[in-house]
Amino acid sequence: MTDNPPVTEAAGTESAVRRLDDLLEDLYRGQERISQSDIYRRAVAAELPAELLTRIAALPQGEYSVDEAADLLGGSVT
């Protein structure tokens, strides 16, 4: 038995983008704008890949529409 480290998803992989899209769809259900801190908090809870968490943390404080968040983070939700 080997002790291999867990495989993490790169931020640009299809799986990571799908997870980001799922998170954004869930977050914006019934909401027009969400704050950067709320997006980050939910992304951490969803255990998104570190590269995506870094991108979210780098967003300026403020509120974002789903289109803005998807464009800035590399998602495909519109």
Backbone as JSON Lines, residues from 0, in Angstrom:
{"i":0,"aa":"M","n":[0.84,-1.18,0.0],"ca":[0.0,0.0,0.0],"c":[0.88,1.24,0.0]}
{"i":1,"aa":"T","n":[0.55,2.19,-0.85],"ca":[1.35,3.41,-0.93],"c":[0.57,4.56,-0.33]}
{"i":2,"aa":"D","n":[1.3,5.53,0.14],"ca":[0.69,6.72,0.71],"c":[0.77,7.85,-0.31]}
{"i":3,"aa":"N","n":[-0.11,7.83,-1.27],"ca":[-0.13,8.87,-2.29],"c":[-0.95,10.05,-1.79]}
{"i":4,"aa":"P","n":[-0.48,11.27,-2.08],"ca":[-1.26,12.44,-1.68],"c":[-2.55,12.49,-2.49]}
{"i":5,"aa":"P","n":[-3.59,13.12,-1.96],"ca":[-4.84,13.2,-2.71],"c":[-4.65,14.0,-3.99]}
{"i":6,"aa":"V","n":[-5.36,13.61,-5.0],"ca":[-5.31,14.32,-6.28],"c":[-6.23,15.53,-6.16]}
{"i":7,"aa":"T","n":[-5.71,16.68,-6.54],"ca":[-6.53,17.88,-6.51],"c":[-6.87,18.28,-7.93]}
{"i":8,"aa":"E","n":[-7.95,19.0,-8.08],"ca":[-8.4,19.43,-9.39],"c":[-7.79,20.78,-9.73]}
{"i":9,"aa":"A","n":[-7.24,20.88,-10.93],"ca":[-6.75,22.17,-11.39],"c":[-7.95,23.06,-11.68]}
{"i":10,"aa":"A","n":[-7.78,24.35,-11.47],"ca":[-8.9,25.28,-11.61],"c":[-9.49,25.29,-13.01]}
{"i":11,"aa":"G","n":[-8.73,24.99,-14.02],"ca":[-9.22,25.03,-15.38],"c":[-9.79,23.73,-15.89]}
{"i":12,"aa":"T","n":[-9.77,22.68,-15.08],"ca":[-10.28,21.4,-15.55],"c":[-11.8,21.44,-15.65]}
{"i":13,"aa":"E","n":[-12.32,20.56,-16.49],"ca":[-13.77,20.5,-16.69],"c":[-14.49,20.25,-15.37]}
{"i":14,"aa":"S","n":[-13.95,19.36,-14.55],"ca":[-14.58,19.04,-13.28],"c":[-14.6,20.26,-12.35]}
{"i":15,"aa":"A","n":[-13.51,21.01,-12.3],"ca":[-13.45,22.19,-11.44],"c":[-14.42,23.26,-11.93]}
{"i":16,"aa":"V","n":[-14.51,23.44,-13.25],"ca":[-15.42,24.43,-13.81],"c":[-16.87,24.02,-13.53]}
{"i":17,"aa":"R","n":[-17.16,22.74,-13.64],"ca":[-18.51,22.24,-13.35],"c":[-18.88,22.5,-11.88]}
{"i":18,"aa":"R","n":[-17.92,22.25,-10.98],"ca":[-18.17,22.49,-9.56],"c":[-18.4,23.98,-9.29]}
{"i":19,"aa":"L","n":[-17.62,24.83,-9.97],"ca":[-17.8,26.28,-9.83],"c":[-19.18,26.68,-10.35]}
{"i":20,"aa":"D","n":[-19.55,26.18,-11.52],"ca":[-20.87,26.48,-12.08],"c":[-21.99,26.03,-11.14]}
{"i":21,"aa":"D","n":[-21.85,24.83,-10.59],"ca":[-22.86,24.32,-9.65],"c":[-22.97,25.25,-8.43]}
{"i":22,"aa":"L","n":[-21.83,25.68,-7.91],"ca":[-21.82,26.58,-6.76],"c":[-22.51,27.89,-7.1]}
{"i":23,"aa":"L","n":[-22.17,28.47,-8.25],"ca":[-22.76,29.75,-8.64],"c":[-24.26,29.62,-8.86]}
{"i":24,"aa":"E","n":[-24.67,28.54,-9.51],"ca":[-26.11,28.33,-9.72],"c":[-26.85,28.24,-8.38]}
{"i":25,"aa":"D","n":[-26.26,27.54,-7.44],"ca":[-26.88,27.4,-6.12],"c":[-26.9,28.74,-5.38]}
{"i":26,"aa":"L","n":[-25.77,29.45,-5.41],"ca":[-25.67,30.73,-4.71],"c":[-26.66,31.76,-5.22]}
{"i":27,"aa":"Y","n":[-26.82,31.84,-6.52],"ca":[-27.6,32.9,-7.12],"c":[-29.07,32.54,-7.29]}
{"i":28,"aa":"R","n":[-29.47,31.37,-6.83],"ca":[-30.89,31.01,-6.92],"c":[-31.7,32.01,-6.09]}
{"i":29,"aa":"G","n":[-32.5,32.82,-6.77],"ca":[-33.33,33.81,-6.09],"c":[-32.58,35.07,-5.68]}
{"i":30,"aa":"Q","n":[-31.33,35.21,-6.06],"ca":[-30.52,36.38,-5.7],"c":[-29.98,37.03,-6.98]}
{"i":31,"aa":"E","n":[-29.92,38.35,-6.98],"ca":[-29.36,39.06,-8.13],"c":[-27.88,39.34,-7.95]}
{"i":32,"aa":"R","n":[-27.47,39.65,-6.72],"ca":[-26.07,39.98,-6.45],"c":[-25.66,39.32,-5.14]}
{"i":33,"aa":"I","n":[-24.41,38.87,-5.11],"ca":[-23.84,38.2,-3.94],"c":[-22.48,38.84,-3.65]}
{"i":34,"aa":"S","n":[-22.17,39.01,-2.38],"ca":[-20.88,39.63,-2.02],"c":[-19.73,38.65,-2.24]}
{"i":35,"aa":"Q","n":[-18.56,39.22,-2.44],"ca":[-17.34,38.42,-2.62],"c":[-17.12,37.54,-1.41]}
{"i":36,"aa":"S","n":[-17.36,38.06,-0.22],"ca":[-17.11,37.26,0.98],"c":[-18.09,36.08,1.08]}
{"i":37,"aa":"D","n":[-19.33,36.27,0.65],"ca":[-20.29,35.16,0.67],"c":[-19.9,34.09,-0.36]}
{"i":38,"aa":"I","n":[-19.45,34.54,-1.54],"ca":[-19.0,33.58,-2.56],"c":[-17.83,32.78,-2.0]}
{"i":39,"aa":"Y","n":[-16.87,33.47,-1.4],"ca":[-15.69,32.79,-0.87],"c":[-16.07,31.8,0.24]}
{"i":40,"aa":"R","n":[-16.91,32.24,1.14],"ca":[-17.32,31.38,2.26],"c":[-17.98,30.1,1.76]}
{"i":41,"aa":"R","n":[-18.86,30.22,0.78],"ca":[-19.54,29.05,0.24],"c":[-18.59,28.17,-0.58]}
{"i":42,"aa":"A","n":[-17.62,28.78,-1.25],"ca":[-16.64,28.01,-2.02],"c":[-15.76,27.18,-1.09]}
{"i":43,"aa":"V","n":[-15.38,27.74,0.05],"ca":[-14.59,27.0,1.04],"c":[-15.41,25.83,1.57]}
{"i":44,"aa":"A","n":[-16.66,26.1,1.89],"ca":[-17.54,25.03,2.41],"c":[-17.74,23.93,1.37]}
{"i":45,"aa":"A","n":[-17.74,24.3,0.09],"ca":[-17.92,23.32,-0.98],"c":[-16.61,22.62,-1.35]}
{"i":46,"aa":"E","n":[-15.52,23.02,-0.69],"ca":[-14.2,22.44,-0.91],"c":[-13.77,22.51,-2.37]}
{"i":47,"aa":"L","n":[-13.93,23.72,-2.96],"ca":[-13.45,23.94,-4.31],"c":[-11.92,23.9,-4.32]}
{"i":48,"aa":"P","n":[-11.32,23.63,-5.48],"ca":[-9.86,23.58,-5.56],"c":[-9.21,24.89,-5.11]}
{"i":49,"aa":"A","n":[-8.01,24.77,-4.58],"ca":[-7.28,25.92,-4.03],"c":[-7.12,27.05,-5.05]}
{"i":50,"aa":"E","n":[-6.89,26.71,-6.31],"ca":[-6.71,27.75,-7.33],"c":[-7.97,28.6,-7.48]}
{"i":51,"aa":"L","n":[-9.13,27.96,-7.41],"ca":[-10.38,28.72,-7.5],"c":[-10.6,29.56,-6.25]}
{"i":52,"aa":"L","n":[-10.26,29.01,-5.09],"ca":[-10.38,29.79,-3.85],"c":[-9.48,31.02,-3.91]}
{"i":53,"aa":"T","n":[-8.3,30.86,-4.48],"ca":[-7.38,31.99,-4.62],"c":[-7.97,33.06,-5.53]}
{"i":54,"aa":"R","n":[-8.58,32.63,-6.64],"ca":[-9.21,33.59,-7.56],"c":[-10.35,34.34,-6.87]}
{"i":55,"aa":"I","n":[-11.16,33.61,-6.12],"ca":[-12.29,34.24,-5.43],"c":[-11.78,35.22,-4.38]}
{"i":56,"aa":"A","n":[-10.76,34.82,-3.64],"ca":[-10.19,35.7,-2.61],"c":[-9.6,36.97,-3.22]}
{"i":57,"aa":"A","n":[-9.15,36.88,-4.47],"ca":[-8.53,38.04,-5.13],"c":[-9.55,39.02,-5.7]}
{"i":58,"aa":"L","n":[-10.83,38.63,-5.75],"ca":[-11.85,39.55,-6.23],"c":[-11.94,40.75,-5.29]}
{"i":59,"aa":"P","n":[-12.09,41.94,-5.85],"ca":[-12.29,43.1,-4.97],"c":[-13.58,42.93,-4.15]}
{"i":60,"aa":"Q","n":[-13.57,43.46,-2.95],"ca":[-14.77,43.42,-2.11],"c":[-15.91,44.1,-2.86]}
{"i":61,"aa":"G","n":[-17.07,43.58,-2.71],"ca":[-18.24,44.15,-3.37],"c":[-19.21,43.05,-3.73]}
{"i":62,"aa":"E","n":[-20.25,43.42,-4.45],"ca":[-21.26,42.46,-4.85],"c":[-21.16,42.21,-6.35]}
{"i":63,"aa":"Y","n":[-21.47,40.98,-6.74],"ca":[-21.34,40.56,-8.12],"c":[-22.62,39.87,-8.59]}
{"i":64,"aa":"S","n":[-22.98,40.12,-9.85],"ca":[-24.06,39.35,-10.46],"c":[-23.47,38.01,-10.86]}
{"i":65,"aa":"V","n":[-24.31,37.06,-11.2],"ca":[-23.82,35.75,-11.6],"c":[-22.97,35.86,-12.86]}
{"i":66,"aa":"D","n":[-23.35,36.72,-13.8],"ca":[-22.56,36.9,-15.02],"c":[-21.16,37.44,-14.71]}
{"i":67,"aa":"E","n":[-21.11,38.44,-13.84],"ca":[-19.82,39.02,-13.46],"c":[-18.93,38.0,-12.77]}
{"i":68,"aa":"A","n":[-19.5,37.27,-11.82],"ca":[-18.72,36.27,-11.09],"c":[-18.22,35.17,-12.03]}
{"i":69,"aa":"A","n":[-19.08,34.67,-12.9],"ca":[-18.67,33.63,-13.84],"c":[-17.56,34.12,-14.76]}
{"i":70,"aa":"D","n":[-17.69,35.34,-15.28],"ca":[-16.67,35.9,-16.17],"c":[-15.31,36.03,-15.44]}
{"i":71,"aa":"L","n":[-15.34,36.53,-14.23],"ca":[-14.11,36.76,-13.49],"c":[-13.45,35.47,-13.0]}
{"i":72,"aa":"L","n":[-14.26,34.45,-12.75],"ca":[-13.73,33.22,-12.15],"c":[-13.53,32.1,-13.16]}
{"i":73,"aa":"G","n":[-13.97,32.3,-14.39],"ca":[-13.77,31.27,-15.41],"c":[-14.9,30.26,-15.48]}
{"i":74,"aa":"G","n":[-16.04,30.59,-14.94],"ca":[-17.19,29.69,-15.02],"c":[-17.95,29.91,-16.31]}
{"i":75,"aa":"S","n":[-18.97,29.12,-16.53],"ca":[-19.74,29.24,-17.76],"c":[-21.21,29.56,-17.49]}
{"i":76,"aa":"V","n":[-21.56,29.88,-16.25],"ca":[-22.94,30.2,-15.91],"c":[-23.26,31.59,-16.4]}
{"i":77,"aa":"T","n":[-24.37,31.74,-17.09],"ca":[-24.8,33.08,-17.53],"c":[-26.3,33.21,-17.42]}
